[in-house]
């Protein structure tokens, strides 16, 4: 197996910015918010439908 040297590049902490995606900060914030919502729903043992009925927000939104 051929060994090739790999270059280590440190990320900025925002994968969207690292990939030069438009609105990187907004996309990162949305991802963090979605993760927190999922964590809360899981912690409370709610189904998607129950969370939807409690919040009035469709899971697809």
TORKOL-4160 file (C-alpha; in steps of 0.2 Angstrom, whole numbers, padded with zeros to 4 digits, m for minus):
61
<pt num="1" X="0000" Y="0000" Z="0000"/>
<pt num="2" X="0007" Y="0017" Z="m0005"/>
<pt num="3" X="0009" Y="0029" Z="0009"/>
<pt num="4" X="0005" Y="0047" Z="0003"/>
<pt num="5" X="0007" Y="0062" Z="0015"/>
<pt num="6" X="m0010" Y="0071" Z="0019"/>
<pt num="7" X="m0011" Y="0089" Z="0022"/>
<pt num="8" X="m0021" Y="0094" Z="0038"/>
<pt num="9" X="m0032" Y="0109" Z="0036"/>
<pt num="10" X="m0041" Y="0116" Z="0051"/>
<pt num="11" X="m0059" Y="0120" Z="0048"/>
<pt num="12" X="m0067" Y="0137" Z="0053"/>
<pt num="13" X="m0081" Y="0128" Z="0064"/>
<pt num="14" X="m0093" Y="0132" Z="0050"/>
<pt num="15" X="m0094" Y="0118" Z="0037"/>
<pt num="16" X="m0105" Y="0129" Z="0026"/>
<pt num="17" X="m0092" Y="0143" Z="0026"/>
<pt num="18" X="m0078" Y="0130" Z="0023"/>
<pt num="19" X="m0087" Y="0124" Z="0007"/>
<pt num="20" X="m0090" Y="0142" Z="0001"/>
<pt num="21" X="m0109" Y="0139" Z="0002"/>
<pt num="22" X="m0119" Y="0155" Z="0002"/>
<pt num="23" X="m0128" Y="0161" Z="0018"/>
<pt num="24" X="m0116" Y="0150" Z="0028"/>
<pt num="25" X="m0120" Y="0158" Z="0045"/>
<pt num="26" X="m0138" Y="0157" Z="0042"/>
<pt num="27" X="m0137" Y="0138" Z="0037"/>
<pt num="28" X="m0126" Y="0134" Z="0052"/>
<pt num="29" X="m0138" Y="0143" Z="0064"/>
<pt num="30" X="m0153" Y="0133" Z="0056"/>
<pt num="31" X="m0143" Y="0117" Z="0058"/>
<pt num="32" X="m0140" Y="0121" Z="0077"/>
<pt num="33" X="m0158" Y="0125" Z="0080"/>
<pt num="34" X="m0164" Y="0110" Z="0071"/>
<pt num="35" X="m0153" Y="0099" Z="0082"/>
<pt num="36" X="m0159" Y="0107" Z="0098"/>
<pt num="37" X="m0177" Y="0105" Z="0093"/>
<pt num="38" X="m0174" Y="0086" Z="0089"/>
<pt num="39" X="m0165" Y="0084" Z="0106"/>
<pt num="40" X="m0179" Y="0092" Z="0115"/>
<pt num="41" X="m0192" Y="0081" Z="0106"/>
<pt num="42" X="m0182" Y="0066" Z="0110"/>
<pt num="43" X="m0179" Y="0071" Z="0128"/>
<pt num="44" X="m0198" Y="0073" Z="0131"/>
<pt num="45" X="m0202" Y="0057" Z="0122"/>
<pt num="46" X="m0213" Y="0065" Z="0110"/>
<pt num="47" X="m0218" Y="0058" Z="0093"/>
<pt num="48" X="m0216" Y="0069" Z="0078"/>
<pt num="49" X="m0235" Y="0071" Z="0077"/>
<pt num="50" X="m0237" Y="0075" Z="0095"/>
<pt num="51" X="m0223" Y="0088" Z="0094"/>
<pt num="52" X="m0232" Y="0095" Z="0079"/>
<pt num="53" X="m0249" Y="0096" Z="0088"/>
<pt num="54" X="m0241" Y="0105" Z="0103"/>
<pt num="55" X="m0232" Y="0118" Z="0092"/>
<pt num="56" X="m0243" Y="0120" Z="0078"/>
<pt num="57" X="m0228" Y="0118" Z="0066"/>
<pt num="58" X="m0227" Y="0105" Z="0053"/>
<pt num="59" X="m0212" Y="0094" Z="0054"/>
<pt num="60" X="m0208" Y="0097" Z="0036"/>
<pt num="61" X="m0206" Y="0116" Z="0039"/>
